[in-house]
Amino acid sequence: MTPSAQQLARRQQKVEELCAAALRALTGDADLHYRGRRLYRGETRLPIHAPHLHIDPEQDALADCRAAADGMALRLLHSDSALHRRLCPDDPIERLVFELLEQLRVETRVPADMPGMADNLRYRFENWSRAFHRSGLTEGSIGMLLYCVAQMCWSRLTARPVLEETEDAIESMRVTLVGALGSALAGIRRHRDDQQAFGPHALAIARLVGERVRAARAAAEDDAEAAEDDARHGFALLLDFDQDEGDDDGMATAATGTSKVFEEAALAYRVYTTRFDREVAAGRLVRRALLDEYRERLDKRIAEQAINLPRLARLLGAVLAEPHRDGWRFGEEEGRIDGRRLAQLVSSPTERRLFCREQYKPTADCVVSFLIDCSGSMKHHIEPVAMMTESLIRALEMIGARSELLGFTTGAWNGGRPYREWMSHGRPPGPGRLNEVCHLVFKSADRHWRRARTDIAALLKPDLFREGIDGEAVDWACNRLLARSETRRILVVISDGCPADSATGLANDGFYLDNHLKDVVARRTREGEVEILGLGVGLDLSPFYRRSLATDMSQALDGALFQDIVTLIAGGHRR
């Protein structure tokens, strides 16, 4: 992933955070959020079937994204999804038109005191209309029909003129449609505030368009060639209502797949055997002389970065520290009367410092665990990751917060002993995880950084990095945090990709570990006892983690990176 693509991913995350905040404010639904560039309510993905609400983050501006969020908010507020499903036709073309009309209907329900929302929606529809026309899709009869119907219905519902740029182009088609659609157009305008009454008129428009499209396709001899032309234009004319869209580069794309093995087992994750699994102090896996060499190298690199630790500590303290009672302040001029000083009223009647007040001190009653993916691909990023995590650990200790540094890998490549055992038993189907996990402890929460600093340098040992089974590692790290007494527990998962274990993937299917990770994160998030954050190294981890940040470790560790991490940590806490 190139640096420019990483910057795009970070920008997209910020845009999604702003749009999600707007959606939550407008609807009052606190569970709405974006993940992997898709809208979710909790763990349920909300489909966006109206074509003009589909956003391309590489081309569309923030105003388009905000308009799409406004449109979705109105859809959630003013559309009965159960009624809509009952009315919605099965034919793809008819459904496309019906979905568009329902979205245009709710967009007329903008509150009178929100003119900015109305401007956003108009801006987005007109942008979409221009893009449709300039893509060349209106050069064919089917594209022109759909475009003309969209313009006529939008104009009738909003009482605005059609797009001036294409008014002449659609005039002849418009004239031929007015007679057939006149009654239905009047009906959608009249009943735009009543979804039940609106439905039959919208269905009449959708059916007429569907009939004309089917007739045009039957008469066309070069339909396949036209379809290829549409694809080359790269502009979505029809929507696939049954499958997810493809993900952009720089995202954990494998997470979008579904594991049949995982689903058939009733979402039950299996482990073939745990006999070879281990949890080990990472410092014991490296010779002392080599560990000292790694430590010297890490110290030198950190010194070159010139990281401002006191400033980082202040930033973390501002989001993690909360006021806790810390005794009393005496000799105050107001507050509660201090009984020990009442005699001064006799000896010194003018004395006013007879009171005491409760004293509060900011305390970071929290523990932060950094869980590092020690898979093979992370070897190329581990030095800056080690510098970043050590700096955060030192800053956390400066504000009195506890921290630990963990890692996860496997004991072998391509399955190791569990895989060989499975093979010797005749390869029974659906074996589940077929490798030996190795969970590494570089620094425990009870150990001070100065005592653990040598063991932290074990991160630089290349042969610790093999394959990664993320779901079990997240569960393990969460369980360690739950054993702590701190009131706030935060887990930061640092990874550069999807879970990967070749033996498990071949024996089950390619999405088995991905789906398990998503299931673990969703379950732990619902429980609410541990805040789970994803820190992507050159990758957008939002398909897995609701709160995530894409970072560029090829650049110097600067204040902007640490500010983004602090913002990520602060983002989900509700005081």
N, C-alpha and C positions, 0 to 999 in steps of 0.2 A: 504494500500500500504506500503510495507516494505521499510526501508531506502535504501537498495541496489537497489530496483526497481526505487526509486526516483532518485538516482544517475544515473541510466541507462537512465531515461527519460531526465535528464538535459544534459547528454552526447549526446544523440540522437539529442536534439535540437541544440546543438553546431555544430554537424556534418551536420545537415540539413542547418544551416546558412552558413557554409563554402561551401557546395555543391551548394546552391542557388546562392551564390555570384559568384562561378565559372560559373554557367549557364548564369547568367546575363552578365558576362564579355565576354563569348564566343559568345553569340547570339546578344548582344546589346539590349535585351528585358528587360526593367526595371520592368515589371510586373510579372516576374517569381519568384515564391517562393514556399516553402514547408509548408504545413499545415496539421496537423494530419498524417504525414508521407506520404503524397501524394503531387504530383507536381501540382501547379496551375499557370494559367496565369490570373492575376486579380482574379475574382471569378469563373473562369471556370476550372474544373479539367481536366488535361491532362492525358489520359490513357497511361499506359505502358504495352504493350502487348507482347513485346519480352521477353521470359522466362528468359534469362540470365541477364536481367536488374532488376529483382525483388530481393530486398535486405532484408535480415533478420537482423535487427539491433542488435539482441542479439547474433548473431553468426558471422556475416561478419565484416571484418575490415574496417578501414577508407579508405583504398585503393580500396576496392570493391565499397564503396559508391561514391567515387570520379570517379571511372570508369563508374558507372551507370549515373552520372551527365554528364560526357563527351559524353557518348552514346546518351543521350537525347538531348544534345546540337547539335550534328551532325544530329540527326533525325529532329530537328526543322529547321536546316539550309538547309538541302539537300534533304528533302522529301516533295513532294507536297501532302498534306493531302487529297485534293479533288480528285486528280488522284488516290491516294492509295485506297480511299473508293470505287471508281468506279471499280477498278480492283479486290478488295478483294473478295474471294469466301465466300459463306455462310456456307459451311460445317465446323464444328468446327476444325476438324483435318487439313483440307486444309488451313483454316485460320491461325491456329497456325504456320504451316510451312511457309506460305506466309509472316506473320508478322516477323518471325525470319529472313527470307531471306532479307526482306527490311531493317531490322536493320543491318544485316551484310553488306549489300551493302553500307549504309551510313557510316559505320565504316571504310570503305576503303578510305573515303574522308578526312582523317586526313591531315591537312596542313604539308608540308615538314618541316617547322620550329618548329613543335611541336612533337618531338619524344617522349616526356614524355606521351602525350596523347595516342599515339600508344601503348606504353608499358602498360599503365593502362588498355586499352581495351583488350589487349592480356591476361593480368593477370586475368581479370575478366572472360573472356570466358573459360580460362583453369580451373579456380576455379569452375565455374559452371559445366563444363564437368566432373571434378573429383567427385563433389557432386552427380551429376546425376548417374554416374556409381556406386559409393559406396553406394548409396541408395538402390541398388538391383533392380532398375527398368529395367536395361538392361538384367536381367535374363529372361524376357518374350520376345516373338517375336516382339510385338508391340513396347515396349520400346527400344529394340535393333534397330529396323528399324528407329525410330525417332532419336535416338542418332547417328546412323551411317550416316544418311542423314545430320544432323547438322554438324558433323565432316567433311564430304566430301565437303559440300558447303563452310564452313569456310576455309578449306584448299585451295580450288580452288580460292576463292575470295581474300584471303590474301597472296597467294603464300607461305604459311608456311606448314610444315608437320603436320599431325594430332597428337593429344596428344599421346606421347610415351607410357604412362601408359596403354592406352587402345588399342593401335595399333593392337596387336595380337588378342584381343577379337573381334574386328570388321572386321577382315580381310575377313572371309568367307562371311559375309553379304555384304561387300564392293565389292567383286568380282561379286556377283549376281546382284548388282545394276549398275555397271559401264556401261554395255551394254545399259540398259534402260535409264540411265540418262546422258550418255556421251555428247549428243548434247546439252541438256539443261545446263549442267555444263559449257560447253564451252561458251554458250550464256551469262550466268550470269557473267562470267569473262570478256567477250568482251564488254558487255554493262553496266558495273558497274557504269559508269559515266552518264548514260542516263536512267532515271527512266521509261520513256515510252517504250523504247526498252527492258529494263530489265524485265518488267512485264510479257510478254508472256512466257519467259523461266522460271521465278519463278513460274508461274501458272502451267506450265507443270510438274515441280517437285512436287508441292503441290498436284496436281490431282493424280499423280502416287502413292504418299504416301497415299493419302486418299483411293484410290481403294484397295491398299494392306491391309490397316488397316481394312476396311470394310469386306474384304474377310476373314481376320484372325479372326475377331470377329464372323462372321457368322459360321465359322468352330469350334470355341471354345465352349466347353460345360461348362466350369467353368469361364465364363466371369465375373459373379457377384463376385465370390471368388477372382478373380484377381484384380477387382476394389477395394475390401476391403484391399487386400495386398498393393496396391498402396497408399491408404489412410493411412495405418499404417506406411508406410515409411516416411510420412510427407514431401515428396518432390514434388513440383508442376510439374506435367507432362503436363496437359492441363490447359488452363486458362479459367475462366468464363468471357466472354466478356460483359455480361449484368449487372452484379452486382458487388458491391464493395467488396473488401476483408474484412474479419473480423478484428477488431482492437485488438491491444495487451492490456494486463492489464495495468492499470495506465493511461488510456486515457478516455476522455469524450466520451464513445462509443455511447451513445444515439444520439449524434449529427449527426451520419452518416445516420440515418433513414430519411424517407420522410413522411411528414404529408399530407395525402390525403385531409383532411379537409382544411388545409392551402392552398394547391394547387388549390382545387376546388373553393375556394373563391378568385381566381386570386391574390394569395399572400397577401390578405387583412386580417389583424389581427382584430379580433372583441373583444369587451368588452361588456359583458351582461349589466352591469350597473356600473357607476362611482359614484353613490350617496354615497357610503360608503367609498370611497377612502380618504386618508388623508396624509398630509405632516406635520410632527411634529418635534419640537426640542426634541431630545432624552432625554436631562436632565430633562424635565418636567414629564417624565414617571417613574422617580425613586425618592423615598423619599430622602430628603436632607441628613439625617443622614446616610442612606445606601449608597448614592453617595459618601459621604466623606470617608466611610469605603472602598469602591471600589478604590477611589483615593489613599488612603494610601497603599493599597495592590499593586496597579500598580506601585507606586513610589518605593516601596521596591523591586519589581521584576526587574524594570529597573536598579536600583542601582546595583543589583547582576550581571547583564549582563556586566556592565562596558563598555558600547558602547562609542567609540571614536567619539563624535559628531563633533568636529572641522575637523577631517579627512574626515568624511562623507560629511560635508559641502564643503570642498575643492573639493571632487570628483564630487559632484552635480554642483558646480560652474563651473567646467571645461567643463561640457556638456550643461549647461543651460544658463550661462552668455555669453553675447555678448557685444562687445565694443559699447558704445554710447557716443556721444559728450558731454563733460562736461566743457564747457568754454575754456579759453585760458591760456597758460603758457607764462609768460613774462620774459624778461631778457635772452633770448636764443641767441646763437651765430649764428644761422641760422634759416631760416623760412621766415615769412612775416615781412616786415619792420614795426616797431611800430612807428607811426607818433608822438606819444607823447615824444619820446626820440631822435628825430632827432637833437635837440639843443645840445645834448652831442657831436655830431660830431665836433662842433666848440670849445666847452669847453674842450673836451678830445678826440682828433683825434684818439688815439689808442684804444678807447673803441670799443669792438666788440659785446657787449651784447645789440644790438639794435633791436632784432627781437622777434617775438612772434609766437607761434605754437598752433594749436588746441589740446586740451587735451581730451583724451578719457578714459572712466572709464567702466570696465566690469559691466554690469547690467543684472540681470536675469528678463527680462520682460516676465514672464510666470506665469501661474497658473496651479497647479497640484491638481487634485481631486482624492481622494481615495474612491472608492465605494465598501463597504464590503457586501458580501452576508451574511445576517442574517437568514439563514435557519437553521433548527434544528441540522443538522450534524456539523455546524460550531461552536457550543458551545464547542466542545472538543478542538478546535484550537484557540479560540478567545483570550486567554491571550497572547500568543506569537504574534498573529496578531496585537493586540492593542499595544504591546511594539514596534513592528517593525514600524507601521504607525506613532506612536507618535515620534519616533526617526527621521523618515524621515521628518515629519512636522517641528520639531525643527531645523533640518539641513537646510531645505528650507528657513526658516525664517532668519537664519544666513546669507544667501546670498541675502536676499531681495526678494525672490520669494513668491508669494501668494499660499495658499493651503487651501483645505477644506476636511472634513471627512464626508462622507455620508454612509448610510446603507439602505438596503431594506429588507422587510419581508412582511408578510400578517397580516391582522387584526384577523384572526382566522385560525384554522385547518379545513381541509376538506370543504372549501368553505365559511362557515359562512353565512351571510345574503344574498349575491347574489345567492348562491346556493339554499337556502330555497325559495327565491322568484322565481327562475327558476322552482323549483319543483312545487310550487303552481300554476304556469301558464301552467302546463301540459307538462313540459320538451320539449320545441320545439328543433328541431335538430340544430346542429352547433351553440351553443350559444356563443362560444368563451371563454374568460377568466371568470371564475366563482368564484373568490375570491375577497376580498377587499384588495387592496394593501396598504401598510403602508411604506412611504418613510421617513427615519430618517435623521435629520441633527445633527451631533455631533459637528461640527465646520464649520462655514461659512467662505468664503474666506476673508471677511473683518474683521474677528475677530482674534485678536492675540492669540497665543497659551496660554499665561498666563491667559487670561480671559476665555478661553474655556477648560482648562485642567480638570476642575471638570466634565464638561459635557461629555468629552471624556471617562471618567471612566464608563459611562452608558453602554458602550460596554460589561461590565462584568455581566450585569443583564441577567440571563438565560432565563426568560420568554419572552424576546423580540424576541427570535428565534423561528420562525414557519416554513413557507414555502417560496419559492423564485420564483419570476416572473422576470427573469433577463432582458428580452428584454425591457420592459417598464421602468425598473430602469436605464438601459443604456441610453435610450432616455431622461429620466428626467435629468440625470446627465449631458448629453451633452447640453441640453437646458440651464441649469444653467451656464455652461462654456461659451456658446455663448453670454450670457448676459454680459460677462466681456469684458474689453477693452484691456487686455493683447494680445500681438501678437502671443504668443504660448500657446496653451491649451492642457493639457495632462490629460487623464482619465485612472486611473489604477484600474481595476476591480479585486477584491480579492475574490476568490471563491474556494470551494472544490468539485464542482460537476456541473451537468447539471441543468437547470431550473426544478423545481418540484412543482407541485400543484395537489394534488390528484383529486380534483373535476373537474378541467379543463381537466386533462388527461383522466378521465373516460367519460366525456361528449363529448369530441372531439376525440382525439387519443393521443397515447403516445409521439408523436414527435411534437405536435402542438407548445408547448412553445420553444422547441429546434430550430425548423425552424424559429420561429419569432425572436429569439435572433440572429441567423445567418443573417437573413435579415436586422435587425437593424444595426448590426456591419458592414455589407457590404455597406449599404447605407451611414452610417456616414463616413466610410473610403473613399468612392468615393467622398463625398463632400469635404473631406480634411481639414475641419476646426478644427477638434478635433482629436488628436492622441489617439487611444484606445489600451491599453495594457492589457493583461491577466496575472494575477499572480496566478498560481494554487497552492493550499495548498494540497500537496500530490497528485497532479493530473496534467496531461498534458492537458491544455486548448486549444491547437493549432487547434482542429477542429472548434473552435468558433472564436479565435483571431489570426490574422496573426502574430502579435508579442506577444509572450507569454513566460513565464518562469515557470517551475515546481520547487517548493520549498519544503524543508523538515522542517516543524515547530516543529518536535519532538527534534531537536538538538538546541544547543545554538545559539543565534543570533550573528554570527561572521562577521568578515570583508569580508569573501568570499561571503556571502549572499548579503550584501549591495553592494559589487562590481558588482555582477551579476545584481542586480536591476538597478544600475546606467548604466551599459552596455545596459540593455534592454531599458531604457529611451533614451539613446543616439542613439540607433540603427536605428531609422527611420527618424532622422532629417537631412534634406538636406540644408546646409547653402549656 
